[in-house]
């Protein structure tokens, strides 16, 4: 090719050659073509087969109850949320103050609440003293079946702190899914 009075080197044409497979690929395997360094092309599956199960679990018998993890529980099958709320508020504030191991709350809190309590950051009012903790009356609101929102005031070392928690009926007991301590 000539441009501006001088001859430019020509590019060699890139040749793609398809290498055929002995058997046609099934419909569920897509084939992509990728050039090799030498200009040859070979088919390559565009996806890898999925993982194989580690264990073969037999399917449940027809009509048998199946466990799908956590099951929501209706209010009629749960204990009084006022007592559960009082125990939870007391335990959460004690855990936050370092008076109780946070691991003791694992059975009654969601993983997110447990992680927030065990983050290691404690408010200044928790570190101030080892004064006894007094939880005032617990108020309960049940907006939906199987859900209770509780609030209380926790007093310690002459200071009052508002506590709000959302309890959900899961697996036949109350479990705290949200906690706010101010």
C-alpha positions as a LaTeX table, in Angstrom:
\begin{tabular}{lrrr}
\hline
Residue & $x$ (\AA) & $y$ (\AA) & $z$ (\AA) \\
\hline
Unk1 & 0.00 & 0.00 & 0.00 \\
Unk2 & 1.27 & 3.45 & $-0.90$ \\
Unk3 & 0.48 & 6.48 & 1.20 \\
Unk4 & 1.98 & 9.94 & 0.83 \\
Unk5 & 4.54 & 8.78 & $-1.74$ \\
Unk6 & 6.02 & 6.01 & 0.38 \\
Unk7 & 5.20 & 2.38 & 0.56 \\
Unk8 & 3.89 & 1.07 & 3.85 \\
Unk9 & 4.45 & $-2.48$ & 4.95 \\
Unk10 & 1.43 & $-4.67$ & 4.38 \\
Unk11 & $-0.16$ & $-6.55$ & 7.19 \\
Unk12 & $-0.43$ & $-10.24$ & 6.82 \\
Unk13 & $-4.00$ & $-11.40$ & 6.81 \\
Unk14 & $-4.99$ & $-13.18$ & 9.98 \\
Unk15 & $-6.25$ & $-16.63$ & 9.20 \\
Unk16 & $-8.64$ & $-18.43$ & 11.45 \\
Unk17 & $-8.89$ & $-22.15$ & 11.05 \\
Unk18 & $-11.53$ & $-24.08$ & 12.92 \\
Unk19 & $-10.46$ & $-27.41$ & 14.30 \\
Unk20 & $-13.35$ & $-29.82$ & 14.18 \\
Unk21 & $-14.19$ & $-32.18$ & 17.02 \\
Unk22 & $-14.80$ & $-35.87$ & 16.37 \\
Unk23 & $-18.35$ & $-35.62$ & 17.81 \\
Unk24 & $-20.78$ & $-32.74$ & 17.55 \\
Unk25 & $-21.15$ & $-30.83$ & 20.80 \\
Unk26 & $-24.44$ & $-31.32$ & 22.65 \\
Unk27 & $-26.86$ & $-28.40$ & 22.64 \\
Unk28 & $-26.12$ & $-27.53$ & 26.27 \\
Unk29 & $-22.41$ & $-26.97$ & 25.62 \\
Unk30 & $-21.58$ & $-23.71$ & 23.93 \\
Unk31 & $-18.34$ & $-23.49$ & 22.02 \\
Unk32 & $-16.26$ & $-20.35$ & 21.87 \\
Unk33 & $-13.37$ & $-19.82$ & 19.52 \\
Unk34 & $-10.16$ & $-18.33$ & 20.87 \\
Unk35 & $-7.11$ & $-17.67$ & 18.69 \\
Unk36 & $-3.82$ & $-19.21$ & 19.73 \\
Unk37 & $-0.47$ & $-17.50$ & 19.44 \\
Unk38 & 0.31 & $-19.22$ & 16.15 \\
Unk39 & $-3.00$ & $-18.14$ & 14.68 \\
Unk40 & $-4.74$ & $-21.49$ & 15.11 \\
Unk41 & $-8.14$ & $-21.67$ & 16.69 \\
Unk42 & $-9.52$ & $-24.46$ & 18.83 \\
Unk43 & $-12.97$ & $-24.96$ & 20.33 \\
Unk44 & $-13.24$ & $-24.57$ & 24.07 \\
Unk45 & $-16.32$ & $-24.96$ & 26.25 \\
Unk46 & $-17.54$ & $-21.60$ & 27.52 \\
Unk47 & $-18.60$ & $-23.02$ & 30.87 \\
Unk48 & $-17.40$ & $-25.64$ & 33.27 \\
Unk49 & $-19.64$ & $-28.35$ & 34.65 \\
Unk50 & $-21.25$ & $-27.48$ & 37.97 \\
Unk51 & $-20.04$ & $-28.89$ & 41.27 \\
Unk52 & $-21.08$ & $-32.39$ & 42.15 \\
Unk53 & $-22.87$ & $-32.91$ & 45.46 \\
Unk54 & $-20.67$ & $-34.22$ & 48.24 \\
Unk55 & $-23.38$ & $-36.42$ & 49.68 \\
Unk56 & $-26.41$ & $-37.99$ & 48.13 \\
Unk57 & $-29.37$ & $-37.21$ & 50.34 \\
Unk58 & $-32.51$ & $-39.20$ & 49.66 \\
Unk59 & $-35.55$ & $-37.10$ & 48.98 \\
Unk60 & $-38.14$ & $-37.08$ & 51.76 \\
Unk61 & $-41.12$ & $-39.37$ & 51.56 \\
Unk62 & $-44.25$ & $-37.80$ & 50.11 \\
Unk63 & $-46.28$ & $-36.09$ & 52.81 \\
Unk64 & $-43.40$ & $-36.11$ & 55.32 \\
Unk65 & $-42.57$ & $-32.79$ & 57.01 \\
Unk66 & $-39.56$ & $-31.08$ & 55.48 \\
Unk67 & $-37.21$ & $-28.83$ & 57.44 \\
Unk68 & $-36.25$ & $-25.74$ & 55.43 \\
Unk69 & $-34.24$ & $-23.98$ & 58.11 \\
Unk70 & $-35.67$ & $-21.40$ & 60.49 \\
Unk71 & $-39.45$ & $-21.53$ & 60.73 \\
Unk72 & $-41.54$ & $-18.48$ & 61.65 \\
Unk73 & $-43.76$ & $-19.00$ & 64.68 \\
Unk74 & $-47.15$ & $-17.44$ & 65.33 \\
Unk75 & $-47.89$ & $-15.45$ & 68.50 \\
Unk76 & $-50.17$ & $-18.16$ & 69.93 \\
Unk77 & $-47.19$ & $-20.56$ & 70.12 \\
Unk78 & $-44.78$ & $-18.12$ & 71.80 \\
Unk79 & $-44.28$ & $-17.10$ & 75.44 \\
Unk80 & $-45.08$ & $-13.62$ & 76.76 \\
Unk81 & $-42.89$ & $-11.09$ & 74.89 \\
Unk82 & $-42.71$ & $-8.85$ & 77.98 \\
Unk83 & $-40.65$ & $-11.42$ & 79.93 \\
Unk84 & $-38.48$ & $-12.26$ & 76.93 \\
Unk85 & $-37.95$ & $-8.54$ & 76.27 \\
Unk86 & $-36.92$ & $-7.84$ & 79.86 \\
Unk87 & $-34.40$ & $-10.71$ & 79.84 \\
Unk88 & $-33.03$ & $-9.63$ & 76.47 \\
Unk89 & $-32.67$ & $-5.94$ & 77.40 \\
Unk90 & $-30.91$ & $-6.84$ & 80.66 \\
Unk91 & $-28.56$ & $-9.32$ & 78.98 \\
Unk92 & $-27.75$ & $-7.02$ & 76.05 \\
Unk93 & $-26.87$ & $-4.03$ & 78.25 \\
Unk94 & $-24.81$ & $-6.26$ & 80.56 \\
Unk95 & $-22.97$ & $-7.71$ & 77.54 \\
Unk96 & $-22.33$ & $-4.24$ & 76.16 \\
Unk97 & $-20.99$ & $-3.14$ & 79.56 \\
Unk98 & $-18.68$ & $-6.16$ & 79.72 \\
Unk99 & $-20.50$ & $-7.74$ & 82.67 \\
Unk100 & $-21.66$ & $-10.76$ & 80.64 \\
Unk101 & $-20.07$ & $-12.70$ & 77.74 \\
Unk102 & $-21.69$ & $-11.77$ & 74.43 \\
Unk103 & $-21.73$ & $-15.45$ & 73.43 \\
Unk104 & $-24.52$ & $-16.03$ & 75.95 \\
Unk105 & $-26.84$ & $-14.08$ & 73.64 \\
Unk106 & $-26.22$ & $-16.28$ & 70.58 \\
Unk107 & $-29.39$ & $-18.33$ & 71.09 \\
Unk108 & $-31.71$ & $-15.32$ & 71.38 \\
Unk109 & $-30.23$ & $-12.88$ & 68.83 \\
Unk110 & $-29.74$ & $-12.89$ & 65.08 \\
Unk111 & $-26.18$ & $-13.11$ & 63.74 \\
Unk112 & $-26.25$ & $-9.40$ & 62.81 \\
Unk113 & $-27.20$ & $-8.32$ & 66.35 \\
Unk114 & $-24.62$ & $-10.67$ & 67.87 \\
Unk115 & $-21.92$ & $-9.26$ & 65.58 \\
Unk116 & $-22.84$ & $-5.69$ & 66.53 \\
Unk117 & $-22.71$ & $-6.51$ & 70.24 \\
Unk118 & $-19.37$ & $-8.30$ & 69.94 \\
Unk119 & $-17.72$ & $-5.60$ & 67.80 \\
Unk120 & $-15.61$ & $-4.58$ & 70.79 \\
Unk121 & $-16.67$ & $-0.92$ & 70.71 \\
Unk122 & $-18.40$ & 0.02 & 73.94 \\
Unk123 & $-19.93$ & 3.41 & 74.68 \\
Unk124 & $-18.30$ & 5.53 & 77.38 \\
Unk125 & $-21.22$ & 5.05 & 79.77 \\
Unk126 & $-20.57$ & 1.29 & 79.70 \\
Unk127 & $-16.95$ & 1.67 & 80.73 \\
Unk128 & $-17.57$ & 4.27 & 83.41 \\
Unk129 & $-18.43$ & 2.11 & 86.41 \\
Unk130 & $-19.57$ & $-1.24$ & 87.65 \\
Unk131 & $-22.77$ & 0.13 & 89.14 \\
Unk132 & $-25.77$ & $-2.21$ & 89.14 \\
Unk133 & $-28.11$ & $-2.18$ & 86.18 \\
Unk134 & $-31.81$ & $-1.54$ & 86.68 \\
Unk135 & $-34.26$ & $-2.13$ & 83.83 \\
Unk136 & $-37.52$ & $-0.21$ & 84.07 \\
Unk137 & $-40.91$ & $-1.33$ & 82.83 \\
Unk138 & $-40.89$ & $-3.01$ & 79.41 \\
Unk139 & $-43.42$ & $-1.80$ & 76.87 \\
Unk140 & $-44.55$ & $-4.15$ & 74.10 \\
Unk141 & $-46.14$ & $-3.45$ & 70.72 \\
Unk142 & $-47.11$ & $-6.35$ & 68.44 \\
Unk143 & $-47.52$ & $-4.90$ & 64.92 \\
Unk144 & $-47.78$ & $-8.27$ & 63.16 \\
Unk145 & $-48.44$ & $-11.84$ & 64.23 \\
Unk146 & $-45.19$ & $-13.33$ & 65.53 \\
Unk147 & $-43.43$ & $-9.95$ & 65.89 \\
Unk148 & $-43.01$ & $-7.91$ & 69.07 \\
Unk149 & $-41.29$ & $-4.56$ & 69.41 \\
Unk150 & $-40.16$ & $-3.89$ & 72.97 \\
Unk151 & $-38.79$ & $-0.77$ & 74.59 \\
Unk152 & $-37.42$ & $-0.09$ & 78.03 \\
Unk153 & $-35.24$ & 2.28 & 80.00 \\
Unk154 & $-32.05$ & 0.91 & 81.51 \\
Unk155 & $-30.55$ & 2.88 & 84.41 \\
Unk156 & $-26.95$ & 2.55 & 85.48 \\
Unk157 & $-24.65$ & 4.87 & 87.43 \\
Unk158 & $-27.23$ & 7.64 & 87.56 \\
Unk159 & $-27.78$ & 7.65 & 83.79 \\
Unk160 & $-30.79$ & 6.45 & 81.83 \\
Unk161 & $-30.55$ & 4.78 & 78.42 \\
Unk162 & $-33.37$ & 3.95 & 76.03 \\
Unk163 & $-33.38$ & 0.42 & 74.64 \\
Unk164 & $-35.53$ & $-0.76$ & 71.73 \\
Unk165 & $-35.59$ & $-4.26$ & 70.25 \\
Unk166 & $-37.51$ & $-6.14$ & 67.61 \\
Unk167 & $-38.33$ & $-9.71$ & 68.56 \\
Unk168 & $-39.49$ & $-12.21$ & 65.96 \\
Unk169 & $-40.93$ & $-15.62$ & 66.63 \\
Unk170 & $-38.51$ & $-18.08$ & 65.06 \\
Unk171 & $-38.44$ & $-21.82$ & 65.77 \\
Unk172 & $-40.85$ & $-21.54$ & 68.68 \\
Unk173 & $-39.02$ & $-18.81$ & 70.62 \\
Unk174 & $-38.43$ & $-15.08$ & 70.51 \\
Unk175 & $-35.28$ & $-14.01$ & 68.68 \\
Unk176 & $-33.95$ & $-10.43$ & 68.61 \\
Unk177 & $-33.43$ & $-9.28$ & 65.02 \\
Unk178 & $-32.80$ & $-5.57$ & 65.71 \\
Unk179 & $-31.45$ & $-3.79$ & 68.78 \\
Unk180 & $-30.93$ & $-0.09$ & 69.46 \\
Unk181 & $-29.37$ & 1.19 & 72.68 \\
Unk182 & $-29.12$ & 4.95 & 73.15 \\
\hline
\end{tabular}
